[in-house]
Amino acid sequence: MPEATLEGFDDVAFPLALARGSQGGPEFSTAIVETASGREQRNQNRAAARLRFNAARGVRSAPDRDLLLDFFYARRGRARAFPLRDWADYKSCPAAQAVQPTDQLLGHGDGVRRRFPLVKRYGVGAGSYLRRITLPLADSLRVALDGVEVDGAEVTGGWSVDRLAAELVFDSAPAEGAELRAGFLFDVPVRFDSDRLDIAWLAPGGHEIAEVPLVEVILS
């Protein structure tokens, strides 16, 4: 079966060494209006957070600079999106822990449904935040049915990963009421947030880059 593709997206990861030094994180958009009494009215402009990064701090040497230039040219500035490793949040579990097949609850079987979106929860209870995960690393996925790990190669209950759809796909629909959980690593789809890369030349081996802005995009 040919691999799925998305228009305007290159499944070519931003160099991990450069991503390791990036700075950024989630950003919400909230409109706040203060009333005459001093109380605030807060309205979310969008329900989901959007991640933003500055990768300039990851460029520490002339080879790093050349690597960034090569990648920027290949993506045509803002024209094409790509995967980024957010080293602060790239696991289904806390960063210091190892991925387990029971990390995240994906849902329950109904005897018909075979595809389940990958998600990650932040917080607990009614106020928890549910994040739709994109670009899972297929080789990292571990899956559990009713608390028991299931191998993707098993004849009964086997599964695979649709990376671009970010869905767990079972060979056969899980039984009604079966609890589905998974653990995984994942990347974030981003693009450069500028068509210009501003590099100050200091010496043959020296440079200064103030900003390499990256912003999360929605894959569709």
Backbone as ProteinMPNN parsed JSONL, in Angstrom:
{"seq_chain_A": "MPEATLEGFDDVAFPLALARGSQGGPEFSTAIVETASGREQRNQNRAAARLRFNAARGVRSAPDRDLLLDFFYARRGRARAFPLRDWADYKSCPAAQAVQPTDQLLGHGDGVRRRFPLVKRYGVGAGSYLRRITLPLADSLRVALDGVEVDGAEVTGGWSVDRLAAELVFDSAPAEGAELRAGFLFDVPVRFDSDRLDIAWLAPGGHEIAEVPLVEVILS", "coords_chain_A": {"N_chain_A": [[0.845, -1.191, 0.0], [0.659, 2.223, -0.907], [2.295, 4.964, 0.746], [0.492, 7.382, 2.67], [0.009, 10.823, 1.806], [0.204, 14.344, 2.469], [-0.887, 17.411, 1.228], [1.402, 20.054, 0.955], [2.917, 19.236, 3.101], [5.874, 17.91, 4.351], [7.165, 14.909, 5.308], [9.601, 15.051, 6.792], [11.776, 15.251, 9.296], [12.482, 18.089, 11.361], [15.837, 18.846, 12.086], [16.984, 16.916, 14.782], [18.981, 17.683, 16.583], [18.98, 20.476, 16.411], [16.384, 21.004, 17.197], [16.503, 20.262, 19.836], [17.537, 22.395, 21.229], [15.562, 24.276, 21.07], [13.13, 26.804, 21.982], [10.028, 27.257, 23.546], [6.427, 26.562, 23.493], [3.013, 25.673, 24.447], [0.287, 27.808, 23.41], [-2.543, 29.624, 24.243], [-5.514, 31.381, 23.195], [-7.14, 34.0, 24.511], [-9.773, 36.174, 25.102], [-10.152, 38.965, 27.16], [-12.324, 40.857, 29.049], [-12.803, 43.575, 31.113], [-15.164, 44.433, 33.507], [-17.116, 47.256, 34.764], [-17.258, 46.903, 37.463], [-14.944, 45.677, 38.057], [-14.721, 43.026, 37.704], [-13.826, 40.2, 35.646], [-14.523, 39.121, 32.332], [-13.984, 36.26, 30.597], [-13.201, 34.84, 27.524], [-12.624, 32.162, 25.412], [-10.912, 32.269, 22.393], [-10.207, 30.212, 20.739], [-10.558, 26.691, 21.078], [-8.476, 24.869, 21.327], [-4.995, 24.65, 22.226], [-2.169, 26.239, 20.66], [1.01, 25.5, 19.489], [4.099, 27.247, 19.712], [7.443, 28.009, 18.706], [10.9, 28.94, 19.104], [13.641, 28.28, 17.355], [16.219, 29.203, 17.362], [18.144, 29.046, 19.402], [19.097, 26.514, 19.236], [20.991, 26.494, 17.285], [24.202, 26.25, 17.305], [26.679, 26.167, 16.168], [28.819, 26.438, 13.222], [28.332, 24.183, 11.473], [25.734, 23.57, 12.41], [24.374, 25.881, 11.621], [24.604, 25.655, 8.821], [23.116, 23.355, 8.459], [20.574, 24.241, 9.236], [20.104, 26.222, 7.254], [20.051, 24.614, 4.962], [17.763, 23.062, 5.497], [15.788, 25.05, 5.675], [15.758, 26.18, 3.088], [14.902, 23.925, 1.649], [12.315, 23.623, 2.572], [11.14, 25.827, 1.554], [10.762, 28.244, 2.968], [7.906, 29.442, 4.546], [6.278, 27.749, 3.146], [6.032, 24.927, 3.295], [5.097, 22.412, 5.6], [6.344, 20.46, 8.433], [7.62, 17.776, 10.579], [8.316, 18.337, 14.051], [10.292, 17.736, 16.894], [9.207, 18.218, 20.057], [10.969, 18.594, 22.683], [10.26, 19.035, 25.288], [7.802, 17.908, 25.62], [6.943, 15.125, 24.427], [6.05, 12.59, 24.809], [3.638, 10.06, 25.73], [3.497, 9.909, 28.385], [4.858, 11.277, 31.494], [7.943, 13.081, 30.955], [10.226, 11.97, 32.196], [9.662, 9.331, 32.486], [9.23, 5.946, 31.208], [7.583, 4.932, 28.22], [4.449, 3.328, 28.486], [2.051, 0.71, 27.772], [-0.418, 1.332, 28.841], [-0.704, 4.051, 29.159], [-2.441, 6.15, 28.085], [-5.937, 6.61, 27.844], [-7.876, 5.641, 25.158], [-10.433, 5.035, 24.448], [-13.447, 3.003, 24.232], [-14.316, -0.211, 22.998], [-16.857, -1.049, 20.53], [-17.551, -3.18, 19.075], [-17.705, -2.651, 16.383], [-16.281, -0.383, 15.497], [-13.019, 0.349, 14.291], [-10.946, 2.19, 14.182], [-9.114, 4.478, 16.134], [-8.534, 7.648, 17.398], [-5.413, 9.045, 18.503], [-4.726, 10.363, 21.673], [-3.877, 12.688, 24.324], [-4.109, 13.309, 27.743], [-4.233, 16.082, 29.97], [-4.004, 17.032, 33.286], [-6.677, 16.29, 35.661], [-9.991, 14.928, 36.134], [-13.035, 16.892, 35.676], [-11.97, 19.25, 34.694], [-9.874, 18.585, 33.043], [-7.633, 18.606, 30.201], [-7.942, 17.652, 26.876], [-5.87, 16.561, 24.441], [-5.48, 16.292, 21.011], [-3.425, 14.089, 19.443], [-0.895, 14.298, 16.966], [1.105, 12.935, 14.309], [2.356, 10.453, 15.405], [5.077, 8.34, 16.455], [5.406, 5.494, 14.845], [6.86, 3.147, 15.47], [7.148, 3.359, 18.163], [4.796, 2.843, 19.446], [2.737, 1.32, 21.892], [0.218, -0.915, 22.873], [-2.754, -1.625, 24.724], [-5.361, -3.852, 25.579], [-8.023, -3.925, 27.671], [-6.183, -3.679, 29.751], [-4.166, -5.474, 29.136], [-1.238, -5.953, 27.32], [-1.112, -5.812, 23.773], [0.226, -7.24, 20.937], [1.121, -5.822, 17.802], [1.353, -7.587, 15.698], [-0.214, -9.753, 16.176], [-2.577, -12.272, 15.323], [-5.264, -12.213, 16.111], [-6.762, -9.331, 17.22], [-4.706, -7.742, 16.375], [-2.912, -4.775, 15.316], [-2.268, -1.582, 13.675], [-0.591, 1.518, 12.772], [-1.798, 4.569, 11.612], [-0.015, 7.026, 10.591], [-0.215, 9.715, 9.54], [-2.914, 10.257, 9.819], [-2.983, 9.941, 12.474], [-4.017, 7.779, 13.981], [-4.903, 4.81, 15.731], [-5.237, 1.667, 14.345], [-7.176, -1.127, 14.318], [-7.002, -4.565, 13.347], [-9.241, -6.147, 13.594], [-12.406, -5.172, 14.855], [-12.425, -4.087, 18.212], [-13.97, -5.783, 20.96], [-17.255, -5.076, 22.275], [-17.289, -2.718, 24.856], [-14.654, -3.164, 25.561], [-11.673, -1.871, 26.97], [-9.504, 0.502, 25.646], [-6.169, 1.348, 25.5], [-3.103, 3.217, 25.124], [0.423, 3.812, 24.637], [2.983, 6.068, 23.582], [5.387, 7.826, 21.46], [5.649, 11.111, 20.025], [5.577, 13.606, 17.397], [5.332, 17.115, 16.463], [3.4, 18.828, 14.055], [4.682, 21.474, 12.239], [5.465, 24.707, 10.803], [7.808, 27.018, 9.32], [7.549, 30.28, 10.622], [8.121, 32.513, 9.216], [9.142, 33.879, 6.113], [11.667, 34.611, 5.869], [15.055, 34.216, 6.746], [17.149, 35.415, 9.013], [20.446, 35.935, 9.287], [23.271, 36.933, 10.981], [26.48, 37.533, 9.896], [29.501, 36.911, 11.442], [32.08, 35.912, 11.45], [34.138, 33.573, 9.562], [33.533, 31.14, 10.846], [31.632, 31.956, 12.574], [28.444, 33.249, 13.695], [25.269, 34.919, 14.103], [22.028, 34.425, 15.153], [18.947, 35.639, 15.708], [16.275, 34.789, 15.78], [14.34, 31.982, 14.955], [11.469, 31.361, 14.044], [8.851, 29.05, 14.65], [5.688, 27.542, 14.046], [2.817, 25.74, 15.089], [0.807, 23.698, 12.957], [-2.324, 22.622, 11.49], [-2.962, 19.445, 10.324], [-4.583, 18.28, 7.466]], "CA_chain_A": [[0.0, 0.0, 0.0], [1.488, 3.423, -0.922], [2.181, 5.807, 1.929], [-0.37, 8.552, 2.525], [0.703, 12.106, 1.768], [-0.625, 15.52, 2.689], [-0.413, 18.541, 0.437], [2.092, 21.078, 1.728], [3.582, 18.66, 4.281], [6.991, 17.004, 4.103], [7.432, 14.09, 6.495], [11.05, 15.122, 6.99], [11.862, 15.869, 10.61], [13.421, 19.16, 11.676], [16.985, 18.174, 12.714], [16.785, 16.723, 16.22], [19.969, 18.451, 17.347], [18.526, 21.864, 16.456], [15.143, 21.036, 17.973], [16.809, 20.082, 21.263], [17.806, 23.691, 21.843], [14.474, 25.222, 20.785], [12.415, 27.385, 23.128], [8.63, 27.511, 23.198], [5.422, 25.742, 24.146], [1.618, 25.911, 24.05], [-0.266, 29.161, 23.505], [-3.983, 29.752, 24.085], [-5.972, 32.717, 22.801], [-8.25, 34.334, 25.397], [-10.192, 37.578, 25.139], [-10.532, 39.343, 28.521], [-13.006, 42.146, 29.161], [-13.01, 43.937, 32.513], [-16.386, 45.21, 33.7], [-16.981, 48.436, 35.613], [-17.109, 46.466, 38.845], [-13.629, 45.099, 38.214], [-14.739, 41.604, 37.375], [-13.386, 39.881, 34.299], [-15.206, 38.148, 31.489], [-12.948, 35.619, 29.788], [-13.731, 34.019, 26.444], [-11.596, 31.521, 24.595], [-11.082, 32.463, 20.958], [-10.136, 28.87, 20.163], [-10.612, 25.691, 22.14], [-7.216, 24.134, 21.451], [-3.757, 25.411, 22.274], [-1.303, 26.176, 19.486], [2.404, 25.559, 19.94], [5.039, 28.124, 19.017], [8.813, 27.76, 19.116], [12.017, 29.663, 18.509], [14.706, 27.286, 17.272], [17.516, 29.867, 17.189], [19.099, 28.634, 20.432], [19.647, 25.218, 18.872], [22.039, 26.679, 16.275], [25.341, 26.575, 18.151], [27.949, 26.054, 15.439], [28.717, 26.626, 11.784], [27.592, 23.063, 10.89], [24.318, 23.739, 12.747], [23.873, 26.948, 10.744], [24.476, 25.108, 7.477], [22.01, 22.408, 8.515], [19.355, 25.042, 9.253], [19.946, 26.81, 5.929], [19.663, 23.541, 4.054], [16.385, 22.683, 5.794], [14.928, 26.198, 5.371], [15.615, 26.249, 1.643], [14.13, 22.774, 1.189], [10.909, 23.825, 2.933], [10.684, 27.059, 0.873], [10.258, 29.18, 3.977], [6.638, 29.072, 5.171], [5.43, 27.028, 2.189], [5.824, 23.52, 3.573], [5.138, 22.024, 7.005], [7.25, 19.356, 8.72], [7.558, 17.353, 11.979], [9.276, 18.874, 15.015], [10.293, 17.086, 18.203], [9.129, 19.116, 21.201], [11.64, 17.799, 23.7], [9.619, 19.242, 26.586], [6.537, 17.167, 25.676], [6.891, 14.267, 23.244], [5.666, 11.252, 25.244], [2.296, 9.882, 26.286], [3.691, 9.881, 29.834], [5.84, 12.285, 31.886], [9.195, 12.961, 30.207], [11.224, 11.166, 32.899], [9.211, 7.946, 32.567], [9.217, 5.161, 29.979], [6.255, 4.719, 27.652], [3.775, 2.091, 28.858], [0.862, 0.505, 26.935], [-1.641, 1.81, 29.508], [-0.536, 5.482, 29.454], [-3.558, 7.02, 27.727], [-7.209, 5.971, 27.478], [-8.33, 6.06, 23.834], [-11.874, 4.812, 24.317], [-13.938, 1.649, 24.466], [-14.8, -0.866, 21.797], [-18.298, -1.245, 20.361], [-17.727, -4.312, 18.189], [-17.752, -2.202, 14.989], [-15.25, 0.617, 15.244], [-11.652, -0.176, 14.238], [-9.974, 3.282, 14.206], [-9.208, 5.283, 17.345], [-7.555, 8.742, 17.412], [-4.49, 9.095, 19.63], [-4.946, 11.549, 22.493], [-3.144, 12.797, 25.58], [-4.844, 14.118, 28.717], [-3.475, 16.89, 30.912], [-4.881, 17.306, 34.408], [-7.608, 15.218, 36.019], [-11.36, 15.342, 36.408], [-13.814, 17.651, 34.694], [-11.187, 20.34, 34.137], [-8.726, 18.094, 32.283], [-7.521, 19.058, 28.809], [-7.728, 16.541, 25.963], [-5.107, 16.997, 23.27], [-5.431, 15.37, 19.87], [-2.028, 13.888, 19.075], [-0.608, 14.089, 15.555], [2.438, 12.441, 13.965], [2.958, 9.493, 16.326], [6.159, 7.504, 15.948], [4.768, 4.179, 14.779], [7.662, 2.117, 16.142], [7.126, 3.555, 19.618], [3.455, 2.594, 19.985], [2.409, 0.132, 22.671], [-1.246, -0.929, 22.962], [-3.327, -2.554, 25.696], [-6.803, -4.111, 25.591], [-8.418, -4.315, 29.027], [-5.008, -3.716, 30.612], [-3.191, -6.471, 28.688], [-0.578, -5.479, 26.112], [-1.425, -6.552, 22.557], [1.233, -7.054, 19.894], [0.525, -5.453, 16.521], [1.438, -8.684, 14.743], [-1.097, -10.847, 16.57], [-3.632, -12.572, 14.348], [-6.499, -11.693, 16.692], [-6.504, -8.119, 17.983], [-3.555, -7.023, 15.856], [-3.171, -3.371, 15.015], [-1.246, -0.814, 12.974], [-0.692, 2.954, 13.036], [-1.905, 5.504, 10.488], [0.753, 8.149, 11.144], [-0.709, 11.031, 9.14], [-4.237, 10.428, 10.43], [-2.745, 9.818, 13.916], [-5.023, 6.863, 14.499], [-4.616, 3.405, 15.957], [-6.164, 0.917, 13.49], [-7.213, -2.541, 14.657], [-7.348, -5.474, 12.261], [-10.637, -6.498, 13.874], [-12.982, -4.24, 15.832], [-12.437, -4.566, 19.601], [-15.278, -6.177, 21.473], [-18.014, -4.03, 22.966], [-16.9, -2.476, 26.237], [-13.209, -3.353, 25.789], [-10.957, -0.62, 27.226], [-8.355, 0.643, 24.766], [-5.162, 2.287, 25.964], [-1.869, 3.185, 24.331], [1.548, 4.675, 24.974], [3.643, 6.403, 22.318], [6.123, 9.062, 21.261], [5.01, 11.85, 18.94], [6.116, 14.887, 16.945], [4.351, 18.186, 16.242], [3.511, 19.407, 12.714], [4.925, 22.917, 12.297], [6.078, 25.362, 9.644], [8.493, 28.264, 9.654], [6.58, 31.385, 10.711], [8.67, 33.64, 8.469], [9.767, 33.513, 4.847], [13.002, 35.187, 5.904], [15.973, 33.718, 7.755], [18.072, 36.531, 9.219], [21.679, 35.448, 9.905], [24.355, 37.918, 11.028], [27.803, 36.914, 9.703], [30.491, 37.497, 12.342], [33.387, 35.391, 11.038], [33.906, 32.354, 8.791], [32.903, 30.109, 11.661], [30.762, 32.589, 13.56], [27.194, 33.808, 13.201], [24.303, 35.268, 15.142], [20.652, 34.291, 14.686], [18.077, 36.066, 16.814], [14.981, 34.112, 15.824], [13.898, 31.015, 13.946], [10.126, 31.088, 14.548], [8.103, 27.902, 14.148], [4.329, 27.561, 14.576], [2.076, 24.502, 14.838], [-0.228, 23.732, 11.919], [-3.295, 21.523, 11.509], [-2.874, 18.592, 9.141], [-5.918, 17.885, 7.002]], "C_chain_A": [[0.887, 1.25, 0.0], [1.254, 4.257, 0.322], [1.291, 7.002, 1.652], [0.471, 9.824, 2.523], [-0.29, 13.218, 2.01], [-0.03, 16.672, 1.901], [0.23, 19.579, 1.353], [2.79, 20.571, 2.967], [4.666, 17.706, 3.831], [7.245, 16.215, 5.379], [8.937, 13.91, 6.66], [11.271, 15.908, 8.28], [12.858, 17.022, 10.657], [14.58, 18.525, 12.435], [16.873, 18.117, 14.234], [17.756, 17.537, 17.051], [19.568, 19.911, 17.466], [17.266, 21.99, 17.304], [15.423, 20.952, 19.469], [17.074, 21.415, 21.964], [16.694, 24.704, 21.651], [13.773, 25.66, 22.067], [10.98, 27.635, 22.703], [7.689, 26.589, 23.945], [4.025, 26.138, 23.714], [1.174, 27.352, 24.285], [-1.778, 29.089, 23.292], [-4.311, 31.174, 23.64], [-7.236, 33.03, 23.588], [-8.531, 35.83, 25.357], [-10.692, 37.895, 26.548], [-11.12, 40.748, 28.522], [-13.268, 42.421, 30.634], [-14.239, 44.819, 32.633], [-16.131, 46.39, 34.638], [-16.764, 48.063, 37.072], [-15.729, 45.869, 39.117], [-13.567, 43.612, 37.936], [-14.309, 41.397, 35.923], [-14.348, 38.911, 33.623], [-14.167, 37.578, 30.53], [-13.579, 34.674, 28.779], [-12.576, 33.446, 25.631], [-11.894, 31.742, 23.116], [-10.957, 31.156, 20.191], [-9.999, 27.862, 21.289], [-9.274, 25.022, 22.383], [-6.028, 25.078, 21.515], [-3.008, 25.262, 20.957], [0.13, 26.354, 19.952], [3.218, 26.5, 19.062], [6.44, 27.894, 19.581], [9.753, 28.764, 18.459], [13.207, 28.717, 18.544], [16.095, 27.89, 17.188], [18.558, 29.366, 18.186], [19.717, 27.275, 20.128], [20.777, 25.3, 17.863], [23.293, 27.165, 16.992], [26.672, 26.601, 17.403], [27.722, 26.312, 13.958], [28.032, 25.439, 11.109], [26.094, 23.12, 11.195], [23.676, 24.78, 11.835], [23.641, 26.422, 9.339], [23.311, 24.127, 7.391], [20.676, 23.142, 8.486], [19.086, 25.662, 7.884], [19.455, 25.779, 4.92], [18.188, 23.185, 4.236], [15.414, 23.8, 5.418], [14.694, 26.319, 3.866], [14.711, 25.121, 1.124], [12.648, 22.896, 1.507], [10.324, 25.074, 2.277], [10.088, 28.054, 1.853], [8.971, 28.652, 4.601], [5.8, 28.113, 4.34], [5.103, 25.6, 2.61], [6.005, 23.222, 5.063], [6.011, 20.777, 7.172], [7.123, 18.957, 10.189], [8.667, 17.997, 12.818], [9.166, 18.07, 16.3], [10.292, 18.16, 19.286], [9.698, 18.359, 22.395], [11.038, 17.992, 25.084], [8.359, 18.395, 26.74], [6.402, 16.325, 24.408], [6.525, 12.82, 23.583], [4.224, 11.24, 25.747], [2.313, 9.875, 27.801], [4.613, 11.035, 30.209], [7.203, 12.009, 31.264], [10.208, 12.032, 30.866], [10.852, 9.689, 32.962], [9.29, 7.26, 31.209], [7.777, 4.943, 29.518], [5.715, 3.352, 28.057], [2.5, 1.932, 28.022], [-0.433, 1.026, 27.553], [-1.615, 3.322, 29.777], [-1.803, 6.294, 29.247], [-4.792, 6.212, 27.317], [-7.684, 6.532, 26.132], [-9.833, 5.885, 23.648], [-12.233, 3.377, 24.63], [-14.495, 1.079, 23.175], [-16.317, -0.955, 21.757], [-18.595, -2.416, 19.426], [-17.738, -3.968, 16.714], [-16.563, -1.318, 14.643], [-13.849, 0.016, 15.302], [-10.587, 0.912, 14.381], [-10.203, 4.172, 15.43], [-8.129, 6.369, 17.322], [-6.671, 8.656, 18.658], [-4.669, 10.415, 20.372], [-4.028, 11.517, 23.71], [-3.918, 13.73, 26.492], [-3.88, 14.838, 29.653], [-4.421, 17.268, 32.051], [-5.821, 16.131, 34.651], [-8.999, 15.797, 36.207], [-11.982, 16.164, 35.297], [-13.004, 18.751, 34.024], [-10.0, 19.888, 33.307], [-8.802, 18.563, 30.829], [-7.173, 17.868, 27.936], [-7.071, 17.053, 24.69], [-5.123, 15.912, 22.202], [-3.986, 15.293, 19.4], [-1.905, 13.684, 17.572], [0.827, 13.583, 15.407], [3.046, 11.531, 15.041], [4.121, 8.766, 15.657], [5.685, 6.061, 16.009], [5.534, 3.115, 15.556], [7.622, 2.226, 17.662], [5.815, 3.093, 20.253], [3.362, 1.264, 20.725], [0.926, 0.195, 22.994], [-1.698, -1.971, 23.974], [-4.836, -2.641, 25.516], [-7.154, -4.649, 26.969], [-7.196, -4.551, 29.914], [-3.934, -4.704, 30.212], [-2.574, -6.011, 27.375], [-0.845, -6.415, 24.941], [-0.384, -6.222, 21.505], [0.549, -6.753, 18.567], [0.516, -6.565, 15.513], [0.503, -9.84, 15.078], [-2.218, -11.035, 15.556], [-4.966, -12.027, 14.829], [-6.157, -10.471, 17.544], [-5.285, -7.358, 17.523], [-3.914, -5.61, 15.45], [-2.019, -2.77, 14.221], [-1.48, 0.657, 13.285], [-0.804, 3.708, 11.712], [-1.267, 6.802, 10.962], [0.134, 9.499, 10.796], [-2.123, 11.301, 9.648], [-4.145, 10.398, 11.947], [-3.816, 8.956, 14.568], [-4.438, 5.464, 14.679], [-5.669, 2.611, 15.194], [-6.072, -0.563, 13.835], [-7.582, -3.371, 13.437], [-8.81, -5.914, 12.371], [-11.152, -5.572, 14.96], [-12.929, -4.836, 17.233], [-13.856, -4.846, 20.085], [-15.953, -5.031, 22.219], [-17.592, -3.941, 24.425], [-15.423, -2.645, 26.518], [-12.525, -1.999, 25.955], [-9.679, -0.589, 26.392], [-7.426, 1.714, 25.308], [-3.911, 2.162, 25.115], [-0.83, 4.119, 24.928], [2.366, 4.895, 23.715], [4.529, 7.633, 22.456], [5.477, 9.787, 20.086], [5.775, 13.123, 18.612], [4.977, 15.876, 16.763], [4.499, 18.696, 14.813], [3.633, 20.927, 12.806], [5.358, 23.418, 10.918], [6.908, 26.523, 10.152], [7.448, 29.379, 9.67], [7.133, 32.656, 10.086], [9.257, 33.105, 7.17], [11.208, 34.02, 4.775], [13.808, 34.572, 7.037], [17.106, 34.734, 7.89], [19.301, 36.057, 9.994], [22.744, 36.54, 9.833], [25.69, 37.195, 10.931], [28.808, 37.64, 10.578], [31.908, 37.13, 11.946], [33.113, 34.13, 10.242], [33.208, 31.247, 9.589], [31.927, 30.658, 12.668], [29.533, 33.218, 12.936], [26.342, 34.211, 14.402], [22.914, 35.212, 14.534], [19.74, 34.609, 15.853], [16.828, 35.213, 16.919], [14.813, 33.163, 14.645], [12.501, 30.574, 14.38], [9.461, 29.914, 13.844], [6.726, 27.942, 14.793], [3.61, 26.277, 14.169], [1.011, 24.714, 13.768], [-1.161, 22.538, 12.096], [-3.149, 20.752, 10.205], [-4.271, 18.16, 8.734], [-5.823, 17.344, 5.602]], "O_chain_A": [[1.792, 1.342, 0.83], [0.16, 4.262, 0.885], [1.313, 7.571, 0.56], [1.52, 9.887, 3.165], [-1.488, 13.054, 1.782], [1.183, 16.883, 1.907], [-0.325, 19.937, 2.392], [3.218, 21.364, 3.805], [4.42, 16.803, 3.031], [7.514, 16.805, 6.425], [9.464, 12.797, 6.666], [10.981, 17.103, 8.338], [13.938, 16.947, 10.072], [14.342, 17.734, 13.348], [16.69, 19.142, 14.89], [17.393, 18.031, 18.118], [19.788, 20.528, 18.508], [17.099, 22.963, 18.039], [14.675, 21.503, 20.277], [16.855, 21.536, 23.169], [16.848, 25.868, 22.022], [13.82, 24.977, 23.09], [10.736, 28.167, 21.62], [8.081, 25.92, 24.901], [3.858, 26.857, 22.729], [1.618, 28.018, 25.219], [-2.242, 28.559, 22.282], [-3.461, 32.062, 23.71], [-8.279, 32.413, 23.371], [-7.632, 36.647, 25.554], [-11.551, 37.189, 27.077], [-10.495, 41.701, 28.056], [-13.879, 41.605, 31.326], [-14.351, 45.835, 31.946], [-15.057, 46.502, 35.23], [-16.155, 48.82, 37.829], [-15.383, 45.588, 40.265], [-12.492, 43.012, 37.932], [-14.416, 42.298, 35.09], [-14.905, 38.012, 34.253], [-13.551, 38.308, 29.754], [-14.388, 33.817, 29.133], [-11.669, 34.17, 25.219], [-12.99, 31.441, 22.643], [-11.534, 31.007, 19.115], [-9.398, 28.147, 22.325], [-8.961, 24.647, 23.513], [-6.048, 26.164, 20.936], [-3.19, 24.284, 20.233], [0.427, 27.264, 20.727], [3.052, 26.545, 17.843], [6.607, 27.622, 20.77], [9.451, 29.35, 17.419], [13.722, 28.387, 19.612], [17.064, 27.165, 16.964], [19.738, 29.272, 17.846], [20.749, 26.921, 20.699], [21.453, 24.304, 17.603], [23.434, 28.359, 17.257], [27.686, 27.02, 17.962], [26.584, 26.393, 13.495], [27.202, 25.663, 10.227], [25.274, 22.764, 10.349], [22.567, 24.582, 11.339], [22.608, 26.701, 8.729], [22.606, 24.071, 6.383], [19.749, 22.72, 7.794], [17.952, 25.629, 7.406], [18.554, 26.048, 4.126], [17.454, 23.025, 3.261], [14.332, 23.528, 4.898], [13.565, 26.535, 3.424], [13.86, 25.346, 0.264], [11.813, 22.338, 0.796], [9.133, 25.349, 2.429], [9.035, 28.637, 1.596], [8.947, 27.539, 5.127], [4.725, 27.7, 4.774], [4.013, 25.107, 2.318], [6.938, 23.711, 5.7], [6.373, 20.122, 6.194], [6.571, 19.723, 10.979], [9.795, 18.176, 12.358], [8.062, 17.758, 16.746], [11.251, 18.92, 19.419], [8.996, 17.579, 23.038], [11.287, 17.18, 25.974], [7.891, 18.181, 27.858], [5.809, 16.772, 23.426], [6.671, 11.929, 22.747], [3.673, 12.27, 26.134], [1.259, 9.839, 28.435], [5.111, 11.72, 29.316], [7.582, 10.854, 31.067], [10.975, 11.369, 30.167], [11.643, 8.876, 33.441], [9.405, 7.923, 30.179], [6.87, 4.788, 30.336], [6.421, 2.346, 27.984], [1.922, 2.935, 27.603], [-1.441, 1.148, 26.857], [-2.434, 3.817, 30.552], [-2.204, 7.049, 30.133], [-4.698, 5.258, 26.545], [-7.87, 7.74, 25.984], [-10.433, 6.523, 22.783], [-11.444, 2.631, 25.211], [-15.074, 1.799, 22.361], [-16.983, -0.939, 22.792], [-19.741, -2.626, 19.029], [-17.776, -4.863, 15.87], [-15.923, -1.498, 13.607], [-13.518, -0.727, 16.227], [-9.433, 0.598, 14.673], [-11.331, 4.566, 15.725], [-6.941, 6.056, 17.237], [-7.124, 8.248, 19.727], [-4.754, 11.471, 19.745], [-3.48, 10.476, 24.077], [-4.337, 14.811, 26.077], [-2.861, 14.289, 30.07], [-5.519, 17.768, 31.806], [-5.773, 15.12, 33.951], [-9.165, 16.999, 36.413], [-11.535, 16.145, 34.15], [-13.316, 19.149, 32.901], [-9.188, 20.719, 32.9], [-9.873, 18.871, 30.306], [-6.214, 17.149, 28.219], [-7.638, 17.867, 23.961], [-4.814, 14.752, 22.475], [-3.394, 16.298, 19.009], [-2.714, 12.979, 16.969], [1.658, 13.789, 16.291], [4.138, 11.811, 15.535], [4.14, 8.599, 14.437], [5.577, 5.476, 17.087], [4.93, 2.277, 16.224], [8.016, 1.297, 18.366], [5.736, 2.965, 21.475], [3.839, 0.231, 20.254], [0.423, 1.259, 23.355], [-1.117, -3.051, 24.079], [-5.507, -1.627, 25.323], [-6.653, -5.693, 27.387], [-7.164, -5.483, 30.716], [-2.893, -4.779, 30.865], [-3.293, -5.711, 26.422], [-0.811, -7.638, 25.082], [-0.139, -5.051, 21.215], [-0.477, -7.35, 18.24], [-0.251, -6.512, 14.552], [0.44, -10.814, 14.328], [-2.739, -10.066, 15.004], [-5.718, -11.443, 14.048], [-5.36, -10.562, 18.478], [-4.856, -6.421, 18.195], [-5.087, -5.287, 15.263], [-0.945, -3.361, 14.106], [-2.439, 1.011, 13.971], [0.001, 3.504, 10.804], [-1.906, 7.592, 11.658], [-0.025, 10.344, 11.677], [-2.487, 12.454, 9.881], [-5.092, 10.773, 12.639], [-4.435, 9.34, 15.561], [-3.606, 5.006, 13.897], [-6.865, 2.847, 15.367], [-5.022, -1.182, 13.667], [-8.372, -2.942, 12.597], [-9.515, -6.034, 11.369], [-10.417, -5.225, 15.884], [-13.346, -5.977, 17.428], [-14.814, -4.205, 19.652], [-15.287, -4.13, 22.728], [-17.541, -4.944, 25.136], [-14.968, -2.305, 27.61], [-12.767, -1.081, 25.171], [-8.877, -1.523, 26.424], [-7.841, 2.848, 25.546], [-3.683, 1.14, 24.469], [-1.154, 5.081, 25.625], [2.44, 4.008, 22.865], [4.439, 8.379, 23.431], [4.83, 9.161, 19.247], [6.521, 13.649, 19.438], [3.805, 15.523, 16.892], [5.619, 18.976, 14.385], [2.774, 21.586, 13.39], [5.586, 22.632, 9.998], [6.734, 26.965, 11.287], [6.56, 29.409, 8.817], [6.667, 33.754, 10.391], [9.806, 32.003, 7.137], [11.879, 33.876, 3.754], [13.31, 34.423, 8.153], [17.922, 34.889, 6.981], [19.225, 35.807, 11.197], [23.078, 37.015, 8.748], [26.007, 36.349, 11.767], [28.955, 38.858, 10.471], [32.83, 37.934, 12.087], [31.98, 33.648, 10.231], [32.385, 30.509, 9.046], [31.438, 29.925, 13.528], [29.568, 33.666, 11.791], [26.652, 33.889, 15.549], [22.643, 35.864, 13.525], [19.763, 33.92, 16.873], [16.361, 34.936, 18.023], [15.106, 33.503, 13.499], [12.355, 29.53, 15.015], [9.499, 29.796, 12.619], [6.597, 28.331, 15.954], [3.773, 25.789, 13.051], [0.395, 25.777, 13.689], [-0.821, 21.566, 12.771], [-3.205, 21.33, 9.119], [-5.056, 17.721, 9.574], [-6.835, 16.954, 5.021]]}, "name": "protein", "num_of_chains": 1, "seq": "MPEATLEGFDDVAFPLALARGSQGGPEFSTAIVETASGREQRNQNRAAARLRFNAARGVRSAPDRDLLLDFFYARRGRARAFPLRDWADYKSCPAAQAVQPTDQLLGHGDGVRRRFPLVKRYGVGAGSYLRRITLPLADSLRVALDGVEVDGAEVTGGWSVDRLAAELVFDSAPAEGAELRAGFLFDVPVRFDSDRLDIAWLAPGGHEIAEVPLVEVILS"}
